[in-house]
Amino acid sequence: MVQPVIQRGATILRTPTKPVTDFSDPSFGGLIQDMQDTLIEQDGVGLAAVQINVAKRIFIIPPEYAPSVRTRSLPLSLLRPLRPTIFVNPVITSLSKELVLLDEGCLSVRNKFYPTPRAKKVTLQAQNERGKHFTVEAEDLLARIFQHETDHLDGTLFIDRIHENLSK
């Protein structure tokens, strides 16, 4: 079900989220479906659970942006790339030193776009909707999306990063 997107000024957007620990909780699947429905309705490139008023450490992206991931638990001959669109308990483990300054916007900060510095490349560790761990490397737009959505999970909005480009 499509949910309203929480807007700037709401306390929950400034509150660090809690990790998901129970992947079998019946409400977990409903939350993922609500997030997917809302992202499609809003035509966004990412959505964090906190943006629909749920303080859980989850974000999603549309399938067309999904990176290829290979699991390491199978022999190479059996591996197939996975295309994760659901990122549970994500953590960025590395950021490139190279920064890129591009206009950025947010579904929770309507109609505002500002040049925002982000690392060109990132490595992200997360779990899928079944709790399986994976690692992805991303660059350019996907790296920006990962940083933006992870910021949401830490209580940071992209507008907090605008000053960073003024000091350079």
Accessible surface in RSA format (square Angstrom, percent):
REM  Atomic radii and reference values for relative SASA: ProtOr
REM  Chains: A
REM  Algorithm: Lee & Richards
REM  Probe-radius: 1.40
REM  Slices: 20
REM RES _ NUM      All-atoms   Total-Side   Main-Chain    Non-polar    All polar
REM                ABS   REL    ABS   REL    ABS   REL    ABS   REL    ABS   REL
RES MET A   1   150.51  77.9 129.37  85.6  21.14  50.3 111.18  94.5  39.33  52.1
RES VAL A   2    70.68  46.5  53.42  48.4  17.26  41.6  53.42  46.4  17.26  46.8
RES GLN A   3    45.93  25.7  44.54  32.6   1.39   3.3   5.87  12.5  40.06  30.4
RES PRO A   4   105.99  77.2  92.43  84.3  13.56  49.3 103.79  85.7   2.20  13.7
RES VAL A   5    16.43  10.8   0.64   0.6  15.80  38.1   0.64   0.6  15.80  42.9
RES ILE A   6    36.17  20.6  32.97  24.6   3.19   7.7  36.17  26.0   0.00   0.0
RES GLN A   7    68.37  38.2  61.39  44.9   6.98  16.6  54.59 116.2  13.78  10.5
RES ARG A   8   129.95  54.6 108.49  55.3  21.47  51.1  20.85  28.5 109.10  66.1
RES GLY A   9    75.30  92.9   0.00   N/A  75.30  92.9  41.91 115.0  33.38  74.8
RES ALA A  10    33.98  31.2  21.20  32.7  12.78  29.1  31.20  43.9   2.78   7.4
RES THR A  11   111.74  79.5 102.07 103.5   9.67  23.1  72.00  96.7  39.74  60.1
RES ILE A  12    34.93  19.9  29.20  21.8   5.73  13.8  32.24  23.2   2.69   7.3
RES LEU A  13     0.81   0.5   0.58   0.4   0.23   0.6   0.58   0.4   0.23   0.6
RES ARG A  14   109.25  45.9  91.00  46.4  18.25  43.4  48.46  66.2  60.78  36.8
RES THR A  15    57.24  40.7  55.65  56.4   1.59   3.8  46.31  62.2  10.93  16.5
RES PRO A  16    87.85  64.0  80.38  73.3   7.47  27.2  80.38  66.4   7.47  46.5
RES THR A  17    14.40  10.2   0.00   0.0  14.40  34.3   0.00   0.0  14.40  21.8
RES LYS A  18   140.63  68.6 139.64  85.7   0.99   2.4  86.81  78.1  53.82  57.3
RES PRO A  19    76.11  55.5  71.35  65.0   4.77  17.3  71.35  58.9   4.77  29.6
RES VAL A  20     9.71   6.4   5.26   4.8   4.45  10.7   5.46   4.7   4.25  11.5
RES THR A  21   122.58  87.2  90.45  91.7  32.13  76.6  66.11  88.8  56.47  85.4
RES ASP A  22    74.26  52.0  66.50  66.2   7.75  18.3  30.57  71.9  43.69  43.6
RES PHE A  23    49.52  24.8  30.71  19.0  18.81  48.9  31.00  18.8  18.52  53.0
RES SER A  24    99.72  84.3  69.45  92.7  30.27  69.7  57.02 121.4  42.70  59.8
RES ASP A  25    55.53  38.9  50.19  50.0   5.34  12.6   7.76  18.3  47.78  47.6
RES PRO A  26   127.66  93.0 100.28  91.4  27.38  99.5 112.65  93.0  15.00  93.3
RES SER A  27    76.24  64.4  62.15  82.9  14.09  32.5  54.51 116.1  21.73  30.4
RES PHE A  28    16.63   8.3  13.15   8.1   3.47   9.0  16.63  10.1   0.00   0.0
RES GLY A  29    44.47  54.8   0.00   N/A  44.47  54.8  36.35  99.8   8.12  18.2
RES GLY A  30    38.01  46.9   0.00   N/A  38.01  46.9  34.69  95.2   3.32   7.4
RES LEU A  31    22.28  12.4  18.02  12.9   4.26  10.7  20.64  14.5   1.63   4.4
RES ILE A  32    12.89   7.3  12.89   9.6   0.00   0.0  12.89   9.3   0.00   0.0
RES GLN A  33    91.39  51.1  90.80  66.4   0.59   1.4  36.18  77.0  55.21  41.9
RES ASP A  34    33.88  23.7  33.88  33.7   0.00   0.0   0.04   0.1  33.84  33.7
RES MET A  35     0.00   0.0   0.00   0.0   0.00   0.0   0.00   0.0   0.00   0.0
RES GLN A  36    56.44  31.6  54.91  40.1   1.53   3.7  18.55  39.5  37.90  28.7
RES ASP A  37    36.82  25.8  32.90  32.7   3.92   9.3   9.80  23.1  27.01  26.9
RES THR A  38     0.00   0.0   0.00   0.0   0.00   0.0   0.00   0.0   0.00   0.0
RES LEU A  39     8.45   4.7   7.58   5.4   0.88   2.2   7.58   5.3   0.88   2.4
RES ILE A  40   139.21  79.2 120.95  90.1  18.26  44.0 127.38  91.7  11.83  32.1
RES GLU A  41   111.98  64.3  85.50  64.7  26.48  63.0  14.81  28.6  97.17  79.3
RES GLN A  42    49.71  27.8  32.30  23.6  17.41  41.5   3.78   8.1  45.93  34.8
RES ASP A  43   131.06  91.8 107.94 107.4  23.12  54.7  28.40  66.8 102.66 102.4
RES GLY A  44    14.56  18.0   0.00   N/A  14.56  18.0   7.48  20.5   7.08  15.9
RES VAL A  45    63.59  41.8  60.96  55.2   2.63   6.3  60.96  53.0   2.63   7.1
RES GLY A  46     5.26   6.5   0.00   N/A   5.26   6.5   0.00   0.0   5.26  11.8
RES LEU A  47     0.00   0.0   0.00   0.0   0.00   0.0   0.00   0.0   0.00   0.0
RES ALA A  48     0.00   0.0   0.00   0.0   0.00   0.0   0.00   0.0   0.00   0.0
RES ALA A  49     0.00   0.0   0.00   0.0   0.00   0.0   0.00   0.0   0.00   0.0
RES VAL A  50     0.04   0.0   0.04   0.0   0.00   0.0   0.04   0.0   0.00   0.0
RES GLN A  51     1.98   1.1   1.98   1.4   0.00   0.0   0.00   0.0   1.98   1.5
RES ILE A  52    11.61   6.6   1.91   1.4   9.71  23.4   1.99   1.4   9.63  26.1
RES ASN A  53    89.70  61.9  73.80  71.3  15.89  38.3   9.97  24.0  79.73  77.1
RES VAL A  54    47.13  31.0  43.49  39.4   3.64   8.8  47.13  40.9   0.00   0.0
RES ALA A  55    35.73  32.8  26.75  41.3   8.97  20.4  27.18  38.3   8.54  22.6
RES LYS A  56    83.28  40.6  83.28  51.1   0.00   0.0  42.76  38.5  40.51  43.2
RES ARG A  57    33.14  13.9  33.14  16.9   0.00   0.0  13.70  18.7  19.45  11.8
RES ILE A  58     0.00   0.0   0.00   0.0   0.00   0.0   0.00   0.0   0.00   0.0
RES PHE A  59     0.00   0.0   0.00   0.0   0.00   0.0   0.00   0.0   0.00   0.0
RES ILE A  60     2.87   1.6   2.87   2.1   0.00   0.0   2.87   2.1   0.00   0.0
RES ILE A  61     3.51   2.0   0.00   0.0   3.51   8.5   0.00   0.0   3.51   9.5
RES PRO A  62    15.15  11.0  12.91  11.8   2.25   8.2  15.15  12.5   0.00   0.0
RES PRO A  63    98.03  71.4  91.18  83.1   6.85  24.9  91.38  75.4   6.65  41.3
RES GLU A  64   138.67  79.6  97.93  74.1  40.74  97.0  61.84 119.6  76.83  62.7
RES TYR A  65    68.13  31.8  59.43  33.8   8.70  22.6  31.92  24.0  36.21  44.6
RES ALA A  66    11.00  10.1   0.14   0.2  10.86  24.7   0.14   0.2  10.86  28.8
RES PRO A  67    13.71  10.0   5.53   5.0   8.18  29.7  13.71  11.3   0.00   0.0
RES SER A  68    66.23  56.0  40.98  54.7  25.25  58.2  28.18  60.0  38.04  53.3
RES VAL A  69     6.09   4.0   1.74   1.6   4.36  10.5   6.09   5.3   0.00   0.0
RES ARG A  70   135.98  57.1 118.46  60.4  17.52  41.7  43.38  59.3  92.60  56.1
RES THR A  71    19.84  14.1  14.14  14.3   5.70  13.6  14.47  19.4   5.37   8.1
RES ARG A  72   220.79  92.7 185.94  94.8  34.86  83.0  76.34 104.3 144.45  87.5
RES SER A  73    80.13  67.7  41.85  55.9  38.28  88.2  46.83  99.7  33.30  46.7
RES LEU A  74    89.72  50.0  79.53  56.9  10.19  25.6  81.68  57.4   8.04  21.6
RES PRO A  75    81.68  59.5  68.64  62.6  13.03  47.4  80.84  66.7   0.84   5.2
RES LEU A  76   149.28  83.1 131.11  93.8  18.17  45.7 131.39  92.3  17.89  48.2
RES SER A  77   104.72  88.5  62.87  83.9  41.85  96.4  58.58 124.8  46.14  64.6
RES LEU A  78   112.01  62.4  96.48  69.0  15.53  39.0 100.00  70.2  12.02  32.3
RES LEU A  79    21.59  12.0   6.81   4.9  14.78  37.1   6.86   4.8  14.72  39.6
RES ARG A  80   188.78  79.3 182.11  92.8   6.68  15.9  58.12  79.4 130.67  79.2
RES PRO A  81    67.27  49.0  50.31  45.9  16.96  61.7  50.31  41.5  16.96 105.4
RES LEU A  82    78.63  43.8  75.57  54.1   3.07   7.7  78.63  55.2   0.00   0.0
RES ARG A  83   147.79  62.1 124.26  63.3  23.53  56.0  47.95  65.5  99.84  60.5
RES PRO A  84    16.85  12.3   6.28   5.7  10.57  38.4  16.81  13.9   0.04   0.3
RES THR A  85    27.87  19.8  25.37  25.7   2.50   6.0  10.40  14.0  17.47  26.4
RES ILE A  86    13.53   7.7  12.24   9.1   1.29   3.1  12.24   8.8   1.29   3.5
RES PHE A  87     0.00   0.0   0.00   0.0   0.00   0.0   0.00   0.0   0.00   0.0
RES VAL A  88     0.00   0.0   0.00   0.0   0.00   0.0   0.00   0.0   0.00   0.0
RES ASN A  89    26.37  18.2  18.61  18.0   7.76  18.7  12.90  31.0  13.47  13.0
RES PRO A  90     0.00   0.0   0.00   0.0   0.00   0.0   0.00   0.0   0.00   0.0
RES VAL A  91    77.44  51.0  76.93  69.6   0.51   1.2  77.44  67.3   0.00   0.0
RES ILE A  92    40.05  22.8  18.31  13.6  21.74  52.4  18.31  13.2  21.74  59.0
RES THR A  93    66.91  47.6  31.86  32.3  35.04  83.5  34.27  46.0  32.64  49.3
RES SER A  94    57.94  49.0  49.80  66.5   8.15  18.8  45.11  96.1  12.83  18.0
RES LEU A  95   103.80  57.8  76.95  55.0  26.86  67.5  78.19  54.9  25.61  68.9
RES SER A  96    34.03  28.8  16.47  22.0  17.56  40.4  27.42  58.4   6.61   9.3
RES LYS A  97   203.71  99.4 174.78 107.2  28.94  68.9 126.24 113.6  77.47  82.5
RES GLU A  98   102.05  58.6  90.75  68.7  11.30  26.9  42.08  81.4  59.97  49.0
RES LEU A  99    84.69  47.2  58.70  42.0  25.99  65.3  58.82  41.3  25.87  69.6
RES VAL A 100    44.28  29.1  40.74  36.9   3.54   8.5  44.28  38.5   0.00   0.0
RES LEU A 101    95.47  53.2  70.65  50.5  24.82  62.4  70.65  49.6  24.82  66.8
RES LEU A 102    94.87  52.8  91.40  65.4   3.47   8.7  94.87  66.6   0.00   0.0
RES ASP A 103    96.04  67.3  71.95  71.6  24.09  57.0  21.50  50.6  74.54  74.3
RES GLU A 104    12.25   7.0   7.95   6.0   4.30  10.2  12.25  23.7   0.00   0.0
RES GLY A 105    20.19  24.9   0.00   N/A  20.19  24.9   4.15  11.4  16.04  35.9
RES CYS A 106    16.83  12.7   0.28   0.3  16.55  38.9   7.11  18.0   9.72  10.5
RES LEU A 107    27.79  15.5  24.03  17.2   3.76   9.5  24.78  17.4   3.01   8.1
RES SER A 108     0.06   0.1   0.00   0.0   0.06   0.1   0.00   0.0   0.06   0.1
RES VAL A 109     5.54   3.6   2.63   2.4   2.91   7.0   5.12   4.4   0.42   1.1
RES ARG A 110   100.83  42.3  88.28  45.0  12.56  29.9  44.35  60.6  56.48  34.2
RES ASN A 111   133.27  91.9 106.83 103.2  26.43  63.6  27.82  66.9 105.45 101.9
RES LYS A 112    93.71  45.7  91.46  56.1   2.24   5.3  38.36  34.5  55.35  59.0
RES PHE A 113   133.58  66.8 111.87  69.3  21.72  56.5 111.87  67.8  21.72  62.2
RES TYR A 114    78.83  36.8  78.83  44.8   0.00   0.0  52.05  39.1  26.77  33.0
RES PRO A 115    60.49  44.1  60.49  55.1   0.00   0.0  60.49  49.9   0.00   0.0
RES THR A 116     0.00   0.0   0.00   0.0   0.00   0.0   0.00   0.0   0.00   0.0
RES PRO A 117     8.93   6.5   5.20   4.7   3.73  13.6   5.20   4.3   3.73  23.2
RES ARG A 118     6.86   2.9   4.76   2.4   2.11   5.0   3.96   5.4   2.90   1.8
RES ALA A 119     6.55   6.0   2.38   3.7   4.17   9.5   2.38   3.4   4.17  11.1
RES LYS A 120    50.39  24.6  48.96  30.0   1.43   3.4  26.57  23.9  23.82  25.4
RES LYS A 121   103.19  50.3 102.73  63.0   0.46   1.1  46.61  42.0  56.57  60.3
RES VAL A 122     4.21   2.8   0.00   0.0   4.21  10.1   2.63   2.3   1.57   4.3
RES THR A 123    25.00  17.8  25.00  25.3   0.00   0.0  13.49  18.1  11.51  17.4
RES LEU A 124     0.00   0.0   0.00   0.0   0.00   0.0   0.00   0.0   0.00   0.0
RES GLN A 125    88.26  49.4  87.37  63.9   0.89   2.1  15.79  33.6  72.47  55.0
RES ALA A 126     3.96   3.6   0.00   0.0   3.96   9.0   3.02   4.3   0.94   2.5
RES GLN A 127    23.87  13.3  23.87  17.4   0.00   0.0   1.45   3.1  22.43  17.0
RES ASN A 128    14.42   9.9  14.42  13.9   0.00   0.0   7.98  19.2   6.44   6.2
RES GLU A 129    64.69  37.1  58.68  44.4   6.02  14.3  23.34  45.1  41.35  33.8
RES ARG A 130   172.49  72.4 143.59  73.2  28.90  68.8  74.80 102.2  97.68  59.2
RES GLY A 131    17.04  21.0   0.00   N/A  17.04  21.0   6.90  18.9  10.14  22.7
RES LYS A 132    93.53  45.6  84.11  51.6   9.42  22.4  61.24  55.1  32.28  34.4
RES HIS A 133   135.56  74.1 121.13  84.2  14.44  36.9  84.11  86.7  51.45  59.9
RES PHE A 134    20.16  10.1   8.60   5.3  11.56  30.1  18.66  11.3   1.51   4.3
RES THR A 135    55.12  39.2  38.70  39.2  16.42  39.1  22.26  29.9  32.86  49.7
RES VAL A 136     4.63   3.0   0.46   0.4   4.17  10.1   4.63   4.0   0.00   0.0
RES GLU A 137   138.97  79.8 115.46  87.4  23.51  56.0  34.62  67.0 104.36  85.2
RES ALA A 138    10.92  10.0   0.00   0.0  10.92  24.8   9.00  12.7   1.92   5.1
RES GLU A 139    85.71  49.2  76.58  57.9   9.13  21.7  22.53  43.6  63.18  51.6
RES ASP A 140    77.21  54.1  64.26  64.0  12.95  30.6  38.69  91.1  38.52  38.4
RES LEU A 141    84.71  47.2  80.08  57.3   4.63  11.6  81.32  57.1   3.38   9.1
RES LEU A 142    26.55  14.8  24.09  17.2   2.45   6.2  24.09  16.9   2.45   6.6
RES ALA A 143     0.00   0.0   0.00   0.0   0.00   0.0   0.00   0.0   0.00   0.0
RES ARG A 144    16.06   6.7  16.06   8.2   0.00   0.0  12.35  16.9   3.72   2.3
RES ILE A 145     5.40   3.1   3.67   2.7   1.74   4.2   5.40   3.9   0.00   0.0
RES PHE A 146     0.00   0.0   0.00   0.0   0.00   0.0   0.00   0.0   0.00   0.0
RES GLN A 147    13.81   7.7  12.69   9.3   1.12   2.7   6.02  12.8   7.79   5.9
RES HIS A 148    17.22   9.4  15.84  11.0   1.38   3.5   9.17   9.5   8.05   9.4
RES GLU A 149     6.16   3.5   6.16   4.7   0.00   0.0   0.00   0.0   6.16   5.0
RES THR A 150     9.32   6.6   9.32   9.4   0.00   0.0   9.32  12.5   0.00   0.0
RES ASP A 151    12.21   8.6  12.21  12.2   0.00   0.0   0.77   1.8  11.44  11.4
RES HIS A 152     1.18   0.6   1.15   0.8   0.03   0.1   0.75   0.8   0.43   0.5
RES LEU A 153     0.05   0.0   0.00   0.0   0.05   0.1   0.00   0.0   0.05   0.1
RES ASP A 154    69.19  48.5  55.13  54.9  14.06  33.2  20.19  47.5  49.01  48.9
RES GLY A 155     9.72  12.0   0.00   N/A   9.72  12.0   0.46   1.3   9.26  20.7
RES THR A 156    33.57  23.9  32.42  32.9   1.15   2.7   9.10  12.2  24.47  37.0
RES LEU A 157     1.05   0.6   0.62   0.4   0.42   1.1   1.05   0.7   0.00   0.0
RES PHE A 158     2.07   1.0   0.00   0.0   2.07   5.4   0.00   0.0   2.07   5.9
RES ILE A 159    36.00  20.5  22.97  17.1  13.03  31.4  23.02  16.6  12.98  35.2
RES ASP A 160    48.86  34.2  37.99  37.8  10.87  25.7  27.30  64.3  21.55  21.5
RES ARG A 161    65.79  27.6  65.79  33.5   0.00   0.0   4.96   6.8  60.83  36.9
RES ILE A 162    35.44  20.2  35.44  26.4   0.00   0.0  35.44  25.5   0.00   0.0
RES HIS A 163   114.68  62.7 110.51  76.8   4.17  10.7  80.24  82.7  34.44  40.1
RES GLU A 164    52.41  30.1  50.38  38.1   2.04   4.8  19.92  38.5  32.50  26.5
RES ASN A 165    28.86  19.9  14.72  14.2  14.14  34.1   4.23  10.2  24.63  23.8
RES LEU A 166   139.54  77.7 109.48  78.3  30.06  75.6 113.05  79.4  26.49  71.3
RES SER A 167    96.42  81.5  55.02  73.4  41.40  95.4  52.10 110.9  44.32  62.1
RES LYS A 168   166.23  81.1  99.79  61.2  66.44 158.2  90.86  81.8  75.37  80.3
END  Absolute sums over single chains surface
CHAIN  1 A     9255.8       7478.5       1777.3       5309.3       3946.5
END  Absolute sums over all chains
TOTAL          9255.8       7478.5       1777.3       5309.3       3946.5
